[in-house]
Every structure is written in C-alpha cells, then in structure tokens.
Amino acid sequence: MDYVSTRNSSNSFKFKDVFIKGLADDGGLFIPKSLHKYEYDDLLELKNLEYSELAKKIIKPFIGDFMSKNDLSKIIDKSYSVFRKKNVVNLIEVGDRSVLELFHGPTLAFKDVAMQLLGNFYEYYLNSENEKINIVVATSGDTGAAAIDAIKGKNNANIFVLHPNNRISPVQRKLMTTGKEKNVFNIAVKGNFDDCQNLVKAMFADKTFAKEIKMSGVNSINWARIIAQSVYYFYSYFLINDNEKPVNFSVPTGNFGDVYAGYLAKKIGLPVNKFIVATNQNDILHRAISKGTYDIENVSETITPSMDIQIASNFERLIYDLKDQSGKKTNEVMKNIKEKGKYIIDNKILDKINIDFLSSRMDENEVLETIKNVYENFNIVLDPHSAIGYGAFDKVNLNGSNIVLATAHPCKFPNAIEKAINVKAKLPKELAFVLDEKENYDIIENNLDKIKQHIKKRV
C-alpha cells in the first residue's frame, strides 16, 4: 500500500516512512493512496474471529512489507497479552444502547489499544535497523500515559511527553510522571493542549531539528494508531449486528482521531450507518459538522480535559477525503485555518460529511447529570468523556443498534465522579501504587526554543 500527504499527493511513501515520520515534511498527514475493500462474504469470514486474530487480518494490508505476517502475528499477540480482558475490549448493555469499554489496558484508556502495538512496532523496527529515535508527543491527558507505558524501558528509544500544566487530572498526570525508566521525560507546558500540540508540530516542521534528534511521533496523527483503532469498530459491530437494524457509533472525541478510525472502517467495507462526533463545550467539531463553521475559539478548561481542544488535527484527513485528491485544496484550507483561525465548509461538502457524521455537544452540568442518571438507573459509572458519548444518543435521534465508545476508566477523573454521584472512583489494585509514588516532570514556558533546548540536552 502506498501513502501520500494530505497536502501534496505527488510523492508516494511506504508504511515504514509513514510510521516513523508520523507527520509529512510538508506538514500534512499521511493517508493511503487507495484502499482495499471488504465485501459481504469477506465480512462473514471475519465475523467470528477473536480480537487478536481480527486485528491481524485488518492491519496486515496497511503495513505491506514492513514486517512478515508471522512477525505481525507475534507482535499483536504480545501487545494484547497485557490487557485485563482476553478480547481486549468489553461490550456491555446499558439501557437501550451498548457501551464498548476500551479501557482495559495498562493505563486505563482507549489509547492503549493502539499504543501497545506502536511500542512493539518501534522495538521491531529499531532492532532490525539498528537505529535510535526520540519520540515527542503532546497529550491532553491519556495519550501520554499510554505512550510512556508502551515505550518505557525499550532500547534505542526515548520519549518526551508534553502536557498542559495543571490542566489534566492528577491521576492522569501520575500515571505518566511516576515511572523510573531513564528513557522517559515529562514536560509540563505553561499553556493548554493546543499549545503543546503546536509545539510538537513546529518541531516536526523544523526539519533540521527533527533530523538532528531523529524525531518520531505517536499522537493520533500517526496513521498506525488509526488502523489499530479501526479494529474495535469491526469487533463490536460483529458482536451486535443482527442484520436487521443499522448500527451507529457515538464517539467522544477532541482530535477527531478515534472517530476517523471508525470512518476508515466504514470506507473499507464495514456497513456502519452514522458516527456521532460527541464533544464538550469546546465544540469546534460540533460547530463544523452541524453548521459548517470550523472556527477556532478560546479553549475553556473542563472536567473532560481530553476534549479541551480547538485544533482537531485529524479533521484534515476528512477534508482531504472529501475535497480533493491532489492536496492543493487541503493545503489552502489548512493555511487559511492557521492564518485566520477559520474555515467555512461549503454546503456540498457539508452534505457529504453529514452522510457519515452527526454531532452533539454537552456542557459541564449535562455531563454530571448523565453520569448521575446512568449510575442511578443502571449502577454503571461512566467517566466524563464516555458520558458525553452516552448522552449524544439522547440529543441525536437515531434508530438502530447504538454503540457508545467508553474511552477511559472513571477512576482517572475522581473529582468529577465524586461531584456527580458522591462516590470515590478508585484505581484498580494493580495501579493504586502510583498515587503515593514520587513524580518527576519539568515545568517549562510555552516557548519553542526552550523546549527544543530541553530535549536536545537529554537525547
């Protein structure tokens, strides 16, 4: 499979380049030149596979000759052996909808599903190529812990994680900052998540710096994460599909990566009806999908920090899919967003978006009320992000089988849970120790040169 940049489709790349680079040199995101598509009979063959076996089938066409079928099989088995559920994820009924629990990995968030695989991909690549890399990643809370757990202690790789200082939950921070491995570096940036993400993008764009430190990235812009996450859409669809009703997914998302993975699954043949893009009051994606205005506003701090974002990076992939196949128009749109903070989506494109996507938003009070109602009616505790996904089906009326993606364990947001239902959400026993461990991170200004100097001293 060949890949191109969303901003210039004239150059082709193989999966190895896509995986290691993360971001194209022109600032664009990688996307396949063309896709294989599963027909009805193919889906029947996939339907009864266990999660790991399904992952092997779906991922292999995307990675080409990056590794052999046998090596991929071993790496997938190894990656998913650390999950608390045999089939990685868990689907439960909660009222009139199903909830797909994606938080049974080592850091209690959906990011583990892709990140464990990426960590082992890196190890395979670095061992076979005898290379060393430095992974630089921005996090709004969960990506950092998942990336650290996947990379910690691995030879030939360092990881630098930028998080917004005092803008993630203490549990999220402690899952990142209490490790003792010497290849892990945490940086608390005086700013918000978008500042962290912009710093990482600027470092990638500085080709001299990126080359000097052999920089790589594992944010949701990394295509390997998208393909790994597409697997659980197939798996949950097969668990619930009765061939009679359409299947819809509600996806709590800030950066558009997780829901784009579902859209990828649909593009390669999974007959999903609609995706609801479920957002908090930092609702740029809701405004874009419902009104056609992708308009950057100030970020407000909320009890759903993973959504406290105004620049949804993966939305660029959708713009490319719907707007052009050369990259020129996408390049213009992204330049406009950077310079003016705005993109007005024309009605034809918006109609195309609404074939696959609807959206909703919830404010803080609605999130707390949803957590409370679900707990009182079904004795299930949802984390605040998952509550936004759950409540979306009350705002967007869709017939069929409705699946909510539960993206994090409620214990990662104890203050919000206590405020909603007066219950202390506790960490699983095997992770409770982090609460008493010493933390290790550096607080640095939102200054590109200072961050780069900090990293260079440590590589």
Buried (B, 14 or more C-beta within 10 A) or exposed (E): BEBBBBBBBEBEBBBBBBBBBBBBBEBBBBBBEEEEEBEEEBBEEBBEBEBBBBBBBBBBBBBEEBBEEEEBBEBBBBBBEBBEEEBBBBBEEBBEBBBBBBBBBBBBBBBBBBBBBBBBBBBBBBEEEEEEBBBBBBBBBBBBBBBBBBBBEBEBBBBBBBBBBEBBBBBBBBBBBBBEEEBBBBBBBEBBBBBBBBBBBBBBEBEEBBEEBBBBBBBBBBBBBBBBBBBBBBBBBBBBBEEEEBBBBBBBBBBBBBBBBBBBBBBBBBBBBBBBBBBBBBBBBBBBBBEBBBBBEEBEEBBBBBBBBBBBBBBBBBBBBBBBEBBEBBBBBBEBBEEEEEBBBEEEBBEBBBEBBBBBBBEBEBBBBBBBBBBEEBEBBBBBBBBBBBBBBBBBEBEBBBBBBBBBBBBBBBBBBEBBBEEEBBBEEEBEEBEEEEBEBEEBEBBBEBBBEBBEEBB
